[in-house]
Amino acid sequence: MNQNYLIAIVDDDEHIRNLVEAYLKKENYRTIGLETAEEAWTLWKNNPPDMWVLDIMLPGMDGYEFCRRIRNEAEVPIIMISARDNEVDKILGLELGSDDYLVKPFSPRELVARIKRQLHKWYRFNQADEMSALQSESVSKLEVGPLHLIREERRVFWAGEEVEVTNKEFLLLKVLAEHPNRAFARDELLTYVWGDDYFGSDRAVDHLIKRIRKKMDELPVEAVWGHGYRLRVEEGGQAV
């Protein structure tokens, strides 16, 4: 399954960068080492990698802010690494959209194993995208009031205007729109969007909902107290 992926390692510790790159190159991955998040952001704009290994404590922009910026644009896999073995730090990283969190000092072999796991999930996800393109036009369109989704193209329109969304945002909108008025528990949404092997906090769902609401501030996604969320739709299919 190794498709010669490009993996970016962002860490201001040169020893760690070189060590991680050496282990990944043994597995035939392409790598690039970066010292700051600002350099990483330039790379993202010009030659985006297939995956990020991201330190939290960086000079200038920190790993949290960089992760947030990436997640506003794409769902490329991100593994955060940090010397801070604190549950709050782990939860924050996962809520901002990282796919995994590893505490320093770590085993390079363990990191490589986690990288392989995330890339395998990413590969399967992209394969599912290709399969969905085989659906018929009538099946691919989903309309709930002013919310329109085109499944095979992963495009979203709100009140006639196209809205740029990430893959996870699209998946969450899709499951809510396919079952209007149904209240989904947070753990249901975690499984559907992140997969059944996700180990982070269910607050990641709340963070994803906040991101969607910023893009569609009148979208009637309601919090169901103590349970989860639903897309509120009046009789006749109009979002209310």
C-alpha positions as CSV (number, residue, x, y, z in Angstrom):
1,M,0.0,0.0,0.0
2,N,3.1,2.3,0.3
3,Q,2.5,4.7,-2.6
4,N,5.7,6.6,-2.0
5,Y,3.8,9.1,0.2
6,L,5.5,12.4,1.1
7,I,5.6,12.9,4.9
8,A,6.5,16.2,6.5
9,I,8.2,16.3,9.9
10,V,7.8,19.6,11.7
11,D,10.0,19.9,14.8
12,D,12.6,22.4,15.9
13,D,14.8,19.6,17.3
14,E,17.1,18.6,14.4
15,H,18.0,15.3,16.1
16,I,14.3,14.2,16.2
17,R,13.7,15.3,12.6
18,N,16.7,13.4,11.3
19,L,15.9,10.3,13.4
20,V,12.3,10.2,12.2
21,E,13.3,10.8,8.6
22,A,15.9,8.0,8.7
23,Y,13.3,5.5,9.9
24,L,10.7,6.6,7.3
25,K,13.2,6.4,4.5
26,K,13.9,2.8,5.4
27,E,10.2,2.2,4.7
28,N,10.5,3.9,1.3
29,Y,8.6,7.0,2.3
30,R,9.7,10.4,1.0
31,T,10.3,12.9,3.7
32,I,10.9,16.6,4.3
33,G,12.0,18.1,7.6
34,L,10.9,21.6,8.7
35,E,11.9,23.6,11.7
36,T,8.9,26.0,12.0
37,A,5.2,26.0,11.3
38,E,5.7,29.0,9.1
39,E,7.9,27.0,6.8
40,A,5.4,24.2,6.9
41,W,2.6,26.5,5.9
42,T,4.6,27.6,2.9
43,L,5.1,23.9,2.0
44,W,1.3,23.3,2.4
45,K,0.5,26.1,-0.1
46,N,3.2,25.1,-2.7
47,N,3.7,21.3,-2.4
48,P,1.3,19.8,0.2
49,P,2.6,16.5,1.7
50,D,0.4,13.4,2.2
51,M,0.9,13.5,6.0
52,W,2.2,15.6,8.9
53,V,4.2,14.6,11.9
54,L,3.8,17.8,14.0
55,D,5.5,19.0,17.2
56,I,3.3,21.1,19.4
57,M,5.9,23.4,20.9
58,L,7.4,25.3,18.0
59,P,9.0,28.7,17.7
60,G,6.5,31.3,16.3
61,M,3.2,29.6,15.4
62,D,2.7,26.5,17.5
63,G,1.5,23.1,16.4
64,Y,-2.1,23.7,17.7
65,E,-2.6,26.8,15.5
66,F,-1.0,25.0,12.5
67,C,-3.2,22.0,12.9
68,R,-6.3,24.3,13.1
69,R,-5.3,26.0,9.9
70,I,-4.8,22.8,8.1
71,R,-8.1,21.4,9.3
72,N,-9.9,24.4,8.0
73,E,-8.8,23.3,4.5
74,A,-8.3,19.5,4.4
75,E,-8.3,16.2,6.3
76,V,-4.8,15.2,5.5
77,P,-3.5,12.9,8.3
78,I,-1.8,14.6,11.2
79,I,0.1,13.0,14.1
80,M,1.1,15.3,16.9
81,I,4.1,14.7,19.0
82,S,4.9,16.5,22.3
83,A,7.0,16.3,25.5
84,R,3.8,17.3,27.4
85,D,2.2,14.1,28.7
86,N,-1.0,15.9,29.8
87,E,-4.5,14.7,29.1
88,V,-5.7,18.2,28.4
89,D,-3.0,18.7,25.8
90,K,-3.9,15.4,24.1
91,I,-7.6,16.2,24.1
92,L,-7.0,19.7,22.7
93,G,-4.8,18.3,19.9
94,L,-7.4,15.7,19.0
95,E,-10.3,18.2,19.1
96,L,-8.4,20.5,16.8
97,G,-8.3,17.7,14.3
98,S,-5.1,15.6,14.8
99,D,-5.5,11.9,14.1
100,D,-3.1,10.7,16.7
101,Y,-0.9,12.0,19.6
102,L,2.5,10.6,20.7
103,V,4.4,11.7,23.8
104,K,8.2,12.3,23.7
105,P,10.4,10.4,24.1
106,F,8.9,7.9,21.8
107,S,10.0,4.8,19.9
108,P,10.6,5.6,16.2
109,R,9.3,2.2,15.4
110,E,6.0,2.9,17.2
111,L,5.8,6.2,15.3
112,V,6.3,4.5,12.0
113,A,3.6,1.9,12.9
114,R,1.2,4.7,13.7
115,I,2.0,6.5,10.5
116,K,1.4,3.3,8.5
117,R,-2.0,2.9,10.2
118,Q,-3.1,6.5,9.5
119,L,-2.0,6.3,5.8
120,H,-3.8,3.0,5.5
121,K,-7.0,4.6,6.8
122,W,-6.4,7.6,4.4
123,Y,-5.9,5.2,1.5
124,R,-9.2,3.3,2.3
125,F,-11.0,6.6,2.6
126,N,-9.8,7.8,-0.8
127,Q,-10.8,4.4,-2.3
128,A,-14.3,4.9,-0.9
129,D,-14.4,8.3,-2.6
130,E,-13.5,6.7,-5.9
131,M,-16.3,4.1,-5.4
132,S,-18.8,6.7,-4.6
133,A,-18.1,8.3,-8.0
134,L,-19.8,5.3,-9.6
135,Q,-23.1,6.2,-8.1
136,S,-25.9,7.5,-10.4
137,E,-26.6,11.2,-10.6
138,S,-30.0,10.7,-8.9
139,V,-28.4,8.9,-6.0
140,S,-25.5,11.4,-5.6
141,K,-27.7,14.4,-4.9
142,L,-29.0,15.1,-1.5
143,E,-31.3,18.1,-0.8
144,V,-32.7,19.2,2.5
145,G,-34.2,22.7,2.2
146,P,-31.4,25.1,1.3
147,L,-28.7,22.5,2.1
148,H,-27.6,20.6,-1.1
149,L,-24.9,17.9,-1.1
150,I,-23.4,16.2,-4.2
151,R,-22.1,13.0,-2.8
152,E,-19.8,11.8,-5.6
153,E,-18.1,15.2,-5.8
154,R,-18.2,15.9,-2.1
155,R,-19.6,19.4,-2.7
156,V,-21.9,21.4,-0.4
157,F,-24.2,24.3,-1.2
158,W,-26.1,26.4,1.3
159,A,-28.8,28.7,0.0
160,G,-27.4,28.4,-3.5
161,E,-23.8,29.3,-2.6
162,E,-21.1,26.7,-2.6
163,V,-19.3,26.2,0.7
164,E,-15.8,24.8,1.0
165,V,-15.7,21.9,3.5
166,T,-13.2,19.3,4.6
167,N,-13.9,15.6,4.3
168,K,-14.9,15.2,7.9
169,E,-17.2,18.2,7.7
170,F,-18.8,16.7,4.6
171,L,-19.3,13.3,6.3
172,L,-21.0,14.9,9.3
173,L,-23.3,17.0,7.1
174,K,-24.1,13.9,5.0
175,V,-25.2,11.7,7.8
176,L,-27.3,14.5,9.4
177,A,-28.9,15.3,6.0
178,E,-29.6,11.7,5.2
179,H,-31.5,11.4,8.5
180,P,-33.2,14.7,9.1
181,N,-34.7,15.2,12.6
182,R,-33.0,12.1,14.0
183,A,-30.9,12.8,17.1
184,F,-27.5,11.2,16.8
185,A,-25.4,10.5,19.8
186,R,-21.9,11.9,19.8
187,D,-20.3,8.4,19.8
188,E,-22.4,7.5,16.8
189,L,-21.1,10.5,14.9
190,L,-17.5,9.7,16.1
191,T,-17.8,6.2,14.6
192,Y,-19.3,7.4,11.3
193,V,-16.8,10.3,10.8
194,W,-13.6,9.2,12.5
195,G,-14.0,5.4,12.3
196,D,-14.6,2.8,15.0
197,D,-10.9,2.8,16.1
198,Y,-10.9,6.5,17.1
199,F,-9.8,6.8,20.7
200,G,-10.1,10.6,21.3
201,S,-12.7,12.6,23.2
202,D,-16.3,12.9,21.8
203,R,-15.7,16.7,22.2
204,A,-14.2,16.4,18.7
205,V,-17.7,16.3,17.4
206,D,-18.5,19.6,19.1
207,H,-15.5,21.2,17.6
208,L,-16.5,19.9,14.1
209,I,-20.0,21.3,14.5
210,K,-18.5,24.7,15.5
211,R,-16.5,24.7,12.3
212,I,-19.5,23.9,10.2
213,R,-21.6,26.6,11.9
214,K,-19.0,29.2,11.1
215,K,-19.3,28.4,7.5
216,M,-23.2,28.1,7.5
217,D,-24.3,30.2,10.4
218,E,-28.0,29.6,9.7
219,L,-27.7,25.8,9.4
220,P,-30.3,24.4,11.8
221,V,-28.1,21.8,13.5
222,E,-29.4,21.5,17.0
223,A,-27.7,20.2,20.1
224,V,-29.7,17.6,21.9
225,W,-28.9,18.1,25.5
226,G,-26.9,15.2,27.0
227,H,-27.0,13.3,23.8
228,G,-25.7,14.8,20.5
229,Y,-27.0,16.6,17.5
230,R,-29.7,16.6,14.8
231,L,-30.5,18.5,11.7
232,R,-33.9,20.1,12.4
233,V,-36.3,20.0,9.4
234,E,-39.9,21.0,9.2
235,E,-42.5,18.8,7.5
236,G,-42.0,19.0,3.8
237,G,-38.3,18.8,3.9
238,Q,-37.4,22.5,4.7
239,A,-34.6,23.1,7.1
240,V,-35.9,25.3,9.9
